[in-house]
Amino acid sequence: MWIEFASQNIESNEFPDFLFDGGFIEHFEVTSSYEGKKGSKQKGESFKLKANIKRELCSKLQEKPVGKVIERSAYKHLEDHSYSNICKSIKRNWTNHINSYDNYPSMKKHSVFLLEYTDFSLQTAIVNKDSPAMIYDSYRISADKELLKWIYGFKDKIEYLILFHEESLEVIKIDKIKKIIDGLPSARFESVIGIEKSTHIGWKQK
């Protein structure tokens, strides 16, 4: 696809993020965590966890002889994740980038919004009437009728939606969404209760 031929915009702070012959790709992250003014709560708390354990490791290394390898780990409960949060995140980020698109002076034939979902805290269950539910370890936008209906309203501006997750890759042509929705079974999106772990290993050198 175009992604492999796209090159990064030399104007790093300008829309779009990537350009290819005849089109562009705009990339942004979405989250199922609560987002405040400072962004994702999950990302913020994860950063604190890693910073604290790194600080503790460095402190302990001062007491150890040269070459001694030590390891320190810390744990915390995952922040609250929800389907409502990821819908808000997608709509807010999408709208912000559409505003940038509207101010983009050179309209391209092909337009792609690349969404990246990095959390592992929301699962998708697709429920078929006469068979067991299929459970996926990530949020699947291709199963989300309501959000797809909302995105369909941008079919005259954005040609493709891509949602990337470590567990899945979804590519949707936006003007085909109505046909996709017609054949969709029902789906549920549930948060995962879990614990996050951060581990650092270090040793002192001369």
N, C-alpha and C positions, 0 to 999 in steps of 0.2 A: 504493500500500500504506500501512500504518499509519505508516511512517517520516515521510512528509510531513506527517502530522497530529500527530506526537509533539512534546512540549515537554520541555525539559531539566528534570530534577529540581532544584527550588530548594535542596534539601539536597545540595550537590555531592559530599559525601563519603559519602552514603548510597546504598544499593541501592534501586531500580535507577537507571540513568543517564537514561532517558527514559520518559515516561508518556504514554499516550493513553487515550481513553475505552474502558474495558474491558480495558486491558492495559498491558504495559511492554516496553521494549527495554533489554537490558543489553549494553554495548559493551566489547570488550577486544581488544588487539592480540595476534597470535601471530607467531612467527618461526621460520625454518628455520636460524637461527644458533644457536651454542651459548649457553645461558643459564646464568649463574652467579648468585650472590647479588646482584650489582649489575645483573642484567638481561641483555639481549642484548649479546653481545660485539661484533657488527657495529655496533650503534648506538653503543656506547661508543667504538670505534675510529674511527668516522666523525666523531663529535663532536671527538675529539682532532685528526684530520686538518684539519677546518675551523677549529678554534681556532688551530692552528699556522700555517696559511696566512694567517689574518686577522692574527695577531700580526706575521708577517713583512711583510705589506702595510703595516700601520700604521707599522712601523719604517722601511720604505723611503720612505714618504710624507714623513717628516720631512726627508729629503734633497732632495725635489723642490720646484720652484717652485709657487706658487699656480696652480691650474687645470690642472696637468699630470695627465693620466689614466694610471694604470698598472694592470697586470694581473699577478696571480700565480696559478699553478696548482700543485697537488700531486697525486700519484698513489700508490695503494697497492693491493696485491692484496686481493681480497675475502676476508673471513674464511671459514672452512670452514662450509659449509651442507650439510644432509643431510635425508633423509626422516625418519630417526630423531629428529632435533631437532624438526621441526615436529610430529610425533606427541606428543612429550613436552610441547611448549609448549601444544598444544591441550588435552591431557588435564589438565595442571597448572592452566592458567587456567580451564578449564571446571569442574573440581572445586572450585576456590576460589570461583567465582561461584555454583555450586550450593549451597555452604555458606551464602552470603549469601542465596540464594533461600529456603533452609530456615528462615532466621531472619526472613524478610520477613513482617510481621504480616497483610498484606492480600493474599490470593491473588486474582489476576486471571484472567479467562477466557482471554485471549490472552497468551502469553509468548514472547518472541523473544530469542535470543542472537545478537548481531551481532559476528562475528569479522572483524578487519581484518588482512590479510597484506600488509605493506608492502615485503617484500624482492623482489628480481628475480633470485634465485639458485637457484631450484628449478623445473624443468620437469616437465611431465606428458606421458607418451607412452601413448596408448590404442591397444592392439594388437588389431585385428580379424583373424580367422583368414584371410580371403580378400582382404584389401585392405591397402594401406600403412598404417603407424601414423600416427595424428594427433598432432602435437606442439603442446603449448600452452606459452606462455611464462610460466606461473605454476603454482602448486600447485592442483590441482582436487580438492576434497574429494568431489565427486560421483562420482569414479572410484575412491575409496579404500574398498574393501569392508571391510577390517578395522576401520578407524576408524569407518565408518558403523555397523557392528555394535555397537561400543562405545557410540556416541552413542544408538543405539536404546534402550538401557537406561534412558534418561531421558525416554522418550516421555510418561510420566504427569506430568512436571513442565514440560518445555519443548516448546512447540508447533512453533516454527519455528527453523531454523538458517539464518543468512545468512552467507556468506563473501564479503567484498569484497576485491578486488584491482584495481589500476589497469587490468589486462588482462581482468578477468572479474568477474562477479557471479553467485553461485549461491544459490538459495533452495530449501530442502528442508523439507518437512513431515515431522517426525520419525517420526510414526506410520505413514508410507508407506515407510519405509526398506527394509523387507523386500521390497516389490515392486520397488523400485529396484535392489536388489542382485541379484535374480533375473535381470535382463536385462543386467547389466554385463559387458563384455568385460574382459580382463586389462589391467592398467596398470602402468607403471613410473614412478618418480619419481627424477630424476637432478639432481644439483647442477650449477651452471654455474660454470665457471672464468673469472674475469674480473678487471678492474681498475676500481677506483673513482677518480673524478676530482673534485677540488674546486677551483673557480675563484672568485676574488674580484677585483672591480674597484673602484678608488677614486680620489679626487682630493682635493687640498687646497683648502679655501676660506678666504677672509679671515675 
